[in-house]
């Protein structure tokens, strides 16, 4: 985790949005797994922000909004045990394609 205040994300940060469609009947289970993932991810070196939301227009669809110091930090995140653990729970709940959207400012 970085030493910046929680609301301070440098403009050069790598921002990523992911959409994760899950079975709406199991949204509580998916939400709990994603909340645990977010909490652990916020403690990672290079993580400026990691928030999880559930869509109000598409129940069971979760969105993560992340900010990383670099691509290398995000790549390291993708290999963490807590990400693998979350997807052990999420795997059978996923109901569609997970989409990762690295963003650039315009």
C-alpha positions as CSV (number, residue, x, y, z in Angstrom):
1,X,0.0,0.0,0.0
2,X,1.2,3.5,-0.7
3,X,1.7,6.3,1.8
4,X,-0.7,8.7,0.0
5,X,-4.0,9.8,1.6
6,X,-6.9,7.5,0.6
7,X,-8.3,10.1,-1.7
8,X,-5.0,11.0,-3.4
9,X,-4.4,9.1,-6.6
10,X,-1.6,10.5,-8.8
11,X,-2.7,11.4,-12.3
12,X,-0.2,8.9,-13.8
13,X,-1.7,6.0,-11.9
14,X,-2.9,3.0,-14.0
15,X,-6.6,2.9,-13.5
16,X,-8.5,-0.3,-14.2
17,X,-12.2,-1.1,-14.2
18,X,-13.4,-4.7,-14.2
19,X,-16.9,-6.0,-14.7
20,X,-17.8,-9.3,-13.2
21,X,-21.2,-10.7,-14.0
22,X,-22.5,-13.3,-11.4
23,X,-25.6,-15.3,-10.8
24,X,-27.9,-12.7,-9.2
25,X,-29.3,-15.4,-6.8
26,X,-25.8,-15.8,-5.4
27,X,-24.9,-12.1,-5.4
28,X,-24.4,-12.0,-1.6
29,X,-21.7,-14.7,-1.9
30,X,-20.0,-13.0,-4.8
31,X,-20.1,-9.6,-3.0
32,X,-18.5,-11.1,0.2
33,X,-15.7,-12.7,-1.9
34,X,-15.1,-9.4,-3.7
35,X,-15.2,-7.3,-0.5
36,X,-12.5,-9.6,1.0
37,X,-10.5,-9.3,-2.2
38,X,-10.7,-5.5,-2.2
39,X,-9.6,-5.3,1.5
40,X,-6.6,-7.5,0.8
41,X,-5.7,-5.7,-2.4
42,X,-5.7,-2.3,-0.7
43,X,-2.8,-3.6,1.4
44,X,-0.7,-4.4,-1.7
45,X,2.4,-2.4,-2.6
46,X,1.5,-0.1,-5.4
47,X,-2.3,-0.1,-4.8
48,X,-3.7,3.4,-4.6
49,X,-7.4,2.3,-4.6
50,X,-9.5,-0.8,-4.9
51,X,-13.3,-0.4,-4.6
52,X,-16.1,-2.8,-5.4
53,X,-19.6,-1.9,-6.4
54,X,-22.7,-3.9,-7.4
55,X,-24.7,-2.5,-10.3
56,X,-28.2,-1.3,-9.3
57,X,-29.4,-1.7,-12.9
58,X,-28.0,-5.2,-13.4
59,X,-28.2,-7.1,-10.0
60,X,-25.3,-9.6,-9.6
61,X,-23.0,-7.5,-11.8
62,X,-20.0,-6.3,-9.9
63,X,-17.6,-3.5,-10.9
64,X,-14.1,-3.0,-9.4
65,X,-12.5,0.4,-9.7
66,X,-8.8,0.2,-9.2
67,X,-5.8,2.5,-9.3
68,X,-2.2,1.1,-9.4
69,X,1.2,2.7,-9.3
70,X,2.3,0.7,-12.4
71,X,1.5,-2.1,-14.8
72,X,4.0,-4.2,-12.9
73,X,2.1,-3.6,-9.6
74,X,-1.2,-4.7,-11.3
75,X,0.6,-7.7,-12.8
76,X,1.8,-8.7,-9.3
77,X,-1.7,-8.3,-8.0
78,X,-3.0,-10.8,-10.6
79,X,-0.7,-13.5,-9.1
80,X,-1.6,-13.0,-5.4
81,X,-3.1,-15.7,-3.3
82,X,-6.0,-13.5,-2.3
83,X,-7.0,-13.1,-5.9
84,X,-6.8,-16.8,-6.5
85,X,-8.8,-17.4,-3.3
86,X,-11.5,-15.0,-4.4
87,X,-11.9,-16.7,-7.8
88,X,-12.1,-20.1,-6.1
89,X,-15.4,-18.8,-4.6
90,X,-16.4,-16.7,-7.6
91,X,-15.7,-19.3,-10.3
92,X,-19.0,-21.2,-10.0
93,X,-20.9,-17.9,-9.6
94,X,-19.6,-16.1,-12.7
95,X,-22.4,-15.8,-15.3
96,X,-20.7,-14.3,-18.4
97,X,-17.4,-12.8,-19.4
98,X,-15.3,-10.9,-17.0
99,X,-14.0,-7.8,-18.7
100,X,-10.9,-5.8,-17.6
101,X,-10.6,-2.3,-18.8
102,X,-7.3,-0.5,-18.3
103,X,-8.0,3.2,-18.8
104,X,-6.1,6.1,-20.1
105,X,-7.0,9.8,-19.6
106,X,-8.4,11.7,-22.5
